[in-house]
Amino acid sequence: MIPYGKHYLDDDDISTVVGVLRRGPLTQGPMIEALEEAIAEYVGVKYAVAVSSGTAGLHLAALVAGVGAGDSLVTSPMTFVASANAALYVGANPVFSDIDQNTINMSAEKLKITLQNISNPRAVIPVHFAGLPCNMEEIKKAADDVGAVVIEDAAHALGSKYPRGQRVGCCAHSLMTVFSFHPVKAISAGEGGMITTNDESIYRELLRLRSHGINKLNDQFQLPEQAKESGLINPWYYEMQELGYNYRISDIQCGLALSQLKKLDKFISRRIELVKNYDKRFAQIENCEPIQQIGRDQVAHHIYALRINFDTIDISKGQLMSELRTRGVGSQVHYIPVPAQPYYRKLSFNPEDYPIALEYYRETLTIPLFYELTDEQQEHVITSLELLLK
């Protein structure tokens, strides 16, 4: 079976993890800071904070941005549920703004309208779908007009570049950016995530909240009379200064991610090669069309989604996925629109209110794309689809 996505591990990755296991420490050790420094340097940002998952990163980002009860947080309806759940975690109201038909990213034009018609807009979380960067300059302008902060959901986009050549994660147009190290993402830590920012106060707050709200770096003690004895700081002393979380990542995971990061550009280069071949071949096949046919050389290409005209073929999406599976080809759907989920329907959301996202959901299928996908396997995927789409 050719999966839709797959992580890649080599002997260097394995030996790095084994080295951490043998030498330790396994958590709260030097590998975490090493990964943070490496990611910060790679994307061109001042600070990076590693966390247990991209979802944890979104939660902390919303919290540190001051989003709370009575506030509105706007995101895309075409994303994984974590982007919207970040609002619920902090007691805010999730709001969806429909996507652009060509980019599948949040439409800056629609966002402007959305922000003008909701109460207390506090944050915007644009999602770089499949790794294609959103129109961040226009999104930032729209957010600034209403006093909202921008938090980039870059779970798909480690290694992607904006049109001007900056890497996603540099926070040129946002307060924070959040990445994911889930196994099918650009690099894998098993699970894990990273928050980047150029704001030192945000950085310090993230460090505290990641680990139970306990003081970090040179935070001043709130109870100095307990902290010191004879003018010296007690070596065991620490303070929980606010309510935080256990969103720490382990040194084992960070060791793996560090090793993977060294290969990221190679991973992306191969994905670009595969994407361009898909584009070329599917342009010659009826009843289908690749999405996001822009900026191919500057995108990390987390997934490859194909728009299919199911009205003109005698097969449904479910049937097509089943037929592909019998031919050894895995596929997936990214994503069911968040407003269509039962939990969000109970909150009075209706997927019909986001027609572009709903149309995209009904028409598209994610097909295999990963570093180890061979030319022969890709040819099998293409010819299988060509036969079934007639």
N, C-alpha and C positions, 0 to 999 in steps of 0.2 A: 504494500500500500504506500503510495506517495502522499504524505500528509500535506495539508495546506501550508503549514509552517513547522519549523524544526530548529532547535538550537544546534550549535556545532561546538564540540569539545576536542582538543588535541592533547598530546602528552604534556605540553607546557602547562595547560590548565590543570591537569590532574596532578602534576608534580607540585604546582604551587599550592593547591589545596592540601596535599599530603604534608608539605612543609609546614603549613600552619597547624595542622593536626599534631605534628610531631614536636614542634617548638613552642606553640602557643604564643600568647594567650588566645583563647577561642572567642572571646568577646571583650569589648571595650579596650581593645589593644591598638597597636600602631597601624594595622592594615586599614582601619576605618579612616583615619586621618589621611593615610596615603592615597586612598581612593578619592576622598574629597578633594585633595589637592590636585590629583590627576584630572578629574572631571572639570574642576574650575579652570585649569590651564587649557584643557582641550576646547572648551566652549568660549573661553575668554570672559570670565566673570570673576568677581573678587572672592565670593564665598560660596561654599557648597556644604550641605548637611545631608549625610546619608541616613536613611530611615528604613524601616522594615518592609515597606511596599510603596508603590506609587499612590495607592489609596490613602495610606497613612500620610504621605506627603501632601496630598490635596487637603486632607483634614487639617493638618497643622498650618498649612498656608492660609486657609480660610480663617482659622482661629487667630493667627498672628496678624492678619490683615484687619482684624477688628470686626469681622462679620459676625452678627449675632441676631438675637430675637428681634423681629420686626423689620429686619433688613431683607433686601432682595439680592440674590446671586444669579446672574444670567449665564447660561451655557448653551451648548448645542444640543439639539434633540438626537443627533446622530453621533453617538458616542457610547462607551461603556458606562454602566450605571454609576460608577464611582465619581465621575465628573459632577453629576447632579447631587449625589448623596453627600458630597462635601457641604452643601448648604444645610441639609437636614442634620448633619452631625453637630453643627454649631447653632441650631435652632432658628436658622434663617429660612426664607421662602425661596425654593428653586423656581427659576423662570427660564423658559426656553425661547430661543430666537432662531428662526429657520435658517437653513443652509443655502449656499449658492449652488446652483445646479451643476456647474462645471468643476468647481474645486472641491465640493462636498464639505467645505469648511463653513464656519459661521459667516453669514453675509454681513459685511460692515454696514451696508445700506439698511438692511432689515434691523440690525442691532440698534442703529440710531433711533428708529421708530419705537422699538421695544423699550429702550431706556427712557424715552419721553412719556411712556404710557404706563409705567409701574411706579409703585411707591417705594421710597427709600432704596434706590439702587446703590449697593455698596461695593459689589465686585462683579467682574466679568471673567469667566474662564473660557477662553477660546481653545478649541481642540485642533491640533495640527493633524488632521485625519490622514492616515496612511503615511505620515511623515511630511506631507506637503505643508509648508508654513502658511499660516493665515495671513491676511493683509493686516499686519500688526500696526502699521502706522495709522491706518484709518480706524482700526478698533481702539487704539489708544486715544485718538482724538475724541471719539464718541464717548469713551469712558470718562475722559477728563472733563467733558462738557457737563457731566452730571455729578462729578466728584467721586466717581467709582475707581477702585484699584483694579489692575489687570494681573491675573495669575494664569500663566500659560500651562495648559495640559499638553506636555510634550512626550507623553508615554510612547508615542510612535516615532518620535522625531530626533533621537540622539544621533548626531552626525549630519542632520539636515542643515542647509544654509538658507538665509534670507536672500532676496534678490540682490542686495548690495554686498553679499559675500560673508556677512557675519554669521556665526553659528547660532542655531537655536539654543537657548540657554544663557546667552550673554546678557539677557534682561535689558536690552536697549529700549524696549517698549513695554516693559512690565515691571512689577515689583518683585515677582518671583516666577520661576519656571520649575515644573515638576516632571521628572523622568521616572520610567519604570525599568526594572531589570528582570522582569518575568521571562521565563525561558524562550518564548517566541519573539521577544523584542530584539533590538539591535545587538545588545550584549546581554548575557545572562549571569545572574548571581544566584539562580534557583528561585529566589524571591528577593525583592528589595526595591528601593527607590532612592531618589536624590532630589533635593530642593536647592536651587541656585538663586542667588540674590546679590545685588551690589550694595545693600543697605546693612551697615554693621549692627544696628539695633535689632533689625529683623533677624539677622544671623544669630545673635546672642539669645534672643527669645526662642528661636527654633531649637537651639542646643539644650536649653532648659526643658522645654516641653517634650522633647524627644525622650527624656529620661526623668520622668516623674515630677518635673518642675523643680528639680534640685539645682542649686547654684553651680555655675560653670565658669571657667576662665577666672577672671578676677572680680566676679560679682561681689559687691559689698555684703557683709553679713548683716542681717536685720536684727540679730540678737548678739551683738559683740561681747556682751558679758558672759555668754555661754561659750563663745568661740575661743576665748583666750584665757590663759592662765599664766600669771607672772609676765604679762605682756607678749607672750608667744601664743601663736595659734595652736590649739590642740590638734594633733595629727589625725585624729579620727573624725573630726567634726565636719558636718555638712548640714545644709538647711534645705528643706522643702519650702520654697518661697511662693509657689503657686501650684494649682492643680495641673499636673502633667500626665504623661502616658508612658507606657513601656513600648515605644516605637523604635527601639534600638535594632540595629542590624549586626550580625556577627562578623568576626574577623574571617571566618571560613568563607562566608559569602563575598566579603570585600576582596579577599585574595583571588577568588575566581573572577570577579568582575574586573579587577586590575589586569589580570592576564588576558581576559577577553578584550579589554579596551585597546590593547596593543594591536589587535587584529581588526578593529572596527573599520578602518578605512578600506581594508581588503574585503571585508564582508560587504560593505556598501558598493564597492566597485563591481563585484560579481552580481549583486542584485540589480544594479543599473543595466548591466549587460543583458541579464535575463529579461528585464522589463522592456527594454528596447526591442528585443526579439519578439516578445509577446505582442507589442504594439504593431510591429511590422506585419506579423502573421495574421492577427485578428482583423487588421484593416482589409484583408482580402477575403474574410469569411462573412457570410450573410448572417443577419439577425443578432449581431453582437457588436459592442463598441467598448473599447477600454475607457476608463474614467481618468480624470486628472492628467490629460495629455499636455502638461506644461511643466517646465522646470525640471525635466527628468534627470539632468546631470547634477542637480543640487539637492536631491531628496534622498532620504535614507531608505525609502520603500519598505515599510513594515509589512504591507500586504499588497496583493494585486487583485483588484476588483474589476469584474467584467459586467458591463450593462447588457442585459439580454432582453430582446423583444419577445416576451412570452406570448404575446397576442398573435404572433405570426408563426409560431411553432406549435406542434401538437404534443406538448409536454409541459408539465408544471415544474416549478422550481424543486419541489420535493422529489418528483419523479426524476428530474435531471440529476440531482445529487445522488439518488439511489443507483441510477444507471452508470454514473461516473464511478461510483464505489465498486460496482461489479467489474469495472475495467481497471481497478487498482488505483483510482485517482480520488484522493480526498478533497473535500471542499468545505466551505463554511460560509456563514452570513455575518457580515460586520456592518451594522448591528441591527437588532430590533430597536426601533426608536424608543428612547427612554419613556416618553409619555404613553407608550402602548403597554408598558409593564403594569401588571395588576396593582402593585403597590401605589404607583403614580396615578392610575385611574381612580383609585379610592381617594386620592387627593384632588380629584376633579379635573385632571388633565385629560385631553382628548387628542389622540394622534392625528386626527383629521385637521386639527388647527395648524399643522406643520406639513403642508402638502408636498413640498419639495423633498423633505426627509422621508416622508411616507412613500413617495414615488420611487425614490432611490432604493429604499428597503425592498419594495416589491419587485424591482427589476434587476438587482445585482447579486452576484455570486463571487465569493473569494476563492481563487484557485491557487495551486501550489506556487510558493515563492520562498526560497531559503538558500543559504550560501552553498550547501552541498547538492542542490538540485543539478543534475547532470544535463548536458545537451540532449541526451537520449531520452531521459525522463521528461524533459520539457516538450520534446517532440511528441511523446506519447500523450501528454496532456492536451496538446493542441489538436492532434488528429482525432482524439476521442471526442473533444468538443465539436470539432468540425462535422463529424459524423452525426452527432446527436442534435445539432442545431439546424439541420436541413429541413 
